[in-house]
Amino acid sequence: MRGAVQRLRHGWRQAVRIARQMIGVPDYDTYVSHMRRHHPERAVMTYAEFFNNRLQARYRAGGGRCC
């Protein structure tokens, strides 16, 4: 039973991650994991800082257009 619950949780996390990617919401957990693994000397942004940083990066390059 425990294995089935773990598989369901893993499947749910994967589905949420994919859904976020589809609508353009960055994955904070992946960012934190990357920073801790590859850049342990650098400070990890809070979720709010990360989200604002990703929004700025996304909309700064293309300018404001409606269509």
C-alpha positions in Angstrom: 0.0 0.0 0.0 2.8 2.4 0.9 4.4 1.9 -2.6 1.1 2.8 -4.3 0.8 6.0 -2.3 4.4 7.0 -3.1 3.8 6.3 -6.8 0.6 8.5 -6.7 2.5 11.3 -4.9 5.3 11.1 -7.5 2.8 11.1 -10.3 1.0 14.1 -8.9 4.2 16.1 -8.5 5.2 15.3 -12.1 1.7 16.3 -13.4 1.9 19.6 -11.4 5.4 20.3 -12.8 4.3 19.6 -16.4 1.2 21.8 -16.0 3.2 24.6 -14.6 5.6 24.4 -17.5 2.7 24.4 -20.0 1.3 27.6 -18.7 4.8 29.2 -18.1 5.0 29.1 -14.3 8.7 28.4 -13.4 9.5 25.4 -11.1 10.9 26.7 -7.8 11.8 23.3 -6.5 13.9 22.5 -9.6 15.7 25.9 -9.2 16.5 25.2 -5.5 17.8 21.8 -6.3 20.0 23.1 -9.1 21.4 25.9 -6.9 22.2 23.6 -4.0 23.8 21.1 -6.3 25.8 23.3 -8.7 26.2 26.7 -6.8 26.3 25.9 -3.1 28.2 29.2 -2.4 25.4 31.3 -3.8 22.3 32.3 -1.8 19.0 30.8 -3.0 16.2 33.3 -3.8 13.0 33.1 -1.8 9.9 31.9 -3.8 8.7 35.5 -4.2 12.1 36.7 -5.4 12.4 33.7 -7.8 8.8 34.3 -9.2 9.4 38.0 -9.7 12.8 37.3 -11.3 11.2 34.9 -13.8 8.4 37.3 -14.6 10.8 40.0 -15.3 13.0 37.7 -17.5 9.9 36.6 -19.4 8.4 39.9 -20.2 11.4 42.1 -20.4 12.7 40.6 -23.6 9.6 40.8 -25.7 8.2 44.1 -24.6 4.5 44.6 -24.1 2.4 43.3 -26.9 -1.1 42.1 -26.8 -1.2 39.7 -29.8 
